[in-house]
Amino acid sequence: MVKEIEKDCFLVSSRSDQYPGVYYVYFGGNDISRVNAGDEIRILWDGSVLETEPGQIYADMIQTGE
């Protein structure tokens, strides 16, 4: 699940992946106008997570459930 927390920044709670947990995901420059709090989204990223608490992911692309 994803929740918008500020412009171009979302908090994502993962369900099952190799890094289970909660992450801030930054989308820089992508159209995020269709993403709302509580939406399920798909992100494209290179697999690296910044060692912060919570971890941070920089996504190359997002896709909503539409």
Kinemage of the C-alpha trace (Angstrom):
@kinemage 1
@onewidth
@group {chain A} dominant
@subgroup {mainchain}
@vectorlist {calphas} color= white
{ca met a 1} P 0.000 0.000 0.000
{ca val a 2} L 1.157 3.518 -0.664
{ca lys a 3} L 0.453 6.801 1.075
{ca glu a 4} L 1.420 10.210 -0.294
{ca ile a 5} L 3.444 12.044 2.340
{ca glu a 6} L 4.726 15.008 0.317
{ca lys a 7} L 5.196 16.076 -3.306
{ca asp a 8} L 6.952 13.291 -5.271
{ca cys a 9} L 7.431 11.230 -2.106
{ca phe a 10} L 5.389 8.226 -1.004
{ca leu a 11} L 5.533 5.823 1.911
{ca val a 12} L 5.197 2.241 0.662
{ca ser a 13} L 4.435 -0.763 2.821
{ca ser a 14} L 5.622 -3.874 1.016
{ca arg a 15} L 3.763 -7.175 1.155
{ca ser a 16} L 6.302 -9.692 -0.044
{ca asp a 17} L 9.605 -8.942 -1.703
{ca gln a 18} L 13.275 -9.456 -0.970
{ca tyr a 19} L 13.308 -6.358 1.252
{ca pro a 20} L 10.078 -6.601 3.273
{ca gly a 21} L 9.323 -3.502 5.319
{ca val a 22} L 8.382 0.128 4.841
{ca tyr a 23} L 10.114 2.500 2.425
{ca tyr a 24} L 9.991 6.070 1.243
{ca val a 25} L 9.805 5.978 -2.555
{ca tyr a 26} L 10.864 9.027 -4.597
{ca phe a 27} L 9.581 9.366 -8.145
{ca gly a 28} L 11.262 12.605 -9.319
{ca gly a 29} L 9.784 13.948 -12.551
{ca asn a 30} L 7.049 11.320 -13.030
{ca asp a 31} L 3.349 12.107 -13.334
{ca ile a 32} L 1.989 11.112 -9.934
{ca ser a 33} L -1.323 12.969 -10.168
{ca arg a 34} L -3.318 9.703 -10.402
{ca val a 35} L -1.782 8.159 -7.257
{ca asn a 36} L -3.824 8.591 -4.107
{ca ala a 37} L -3.248 7.582 -0.511
{ca gly a 38} L -4.125 3.898 -0.127
{ca asp a 39} L -3.564 3.044 -3.815
{ca glu a 40} L -1.651 -0.053 -4.759
{ca ile a 41} L 1.164 0.801 -7.180
{ca arg a 42} L 3.885 -0.949 -9.134
{ca ile a 43} L 7.341 0.661 -9.202
{ca leu a 44} L 10.375 0.087 -11.382
{ca trp a 45} L 13.690 0.415 -9.568
{ca asp a 46} L 17.227 -0.971 -9.649
{ca gly a 47} L 16.953 -2.887 -6.366
{ca ser a 48} L 19.051 -0.524 -4.245
{ca val a 49} L 17.695 0.780 -0.975
{ca leu a 50} L 19.377 3.671 0.827
{ca glu a 51} L 20.386 2.707 4.362
{ca thr a 52} L 18.026 5.072 6.136
{ca glu a 53} L 15.188 4.415 8.558
{ca pro a 54} L 12.866 3.783 6.849
{ca gly a 55} L 14.796 2.824 3.723
{ca gln a 56} L 14.531 4.952 0.570
{ca ile a 57} L 13.946 3.791 -3.007
{ca tyr a 58} L 14.310 5.969 -6.106
{ca ala a 59} L 11.846 4.684 -8.705
{ca asp a 60} L 12.306 4.999 -12.472
{ca met a 61} L 8.632 4.428 -13.216
{ca ile a 62} L 5.339 3.987 -11.412
{ca gln a 63} L 2.106 2.318 -12.484
{ca thr a 64} L -1.187 2.621 -10.628
{ca gly a 65} L -3.847 -0.071 -10.482
{ca glu a 66} L -5.907 1.698 -13.187
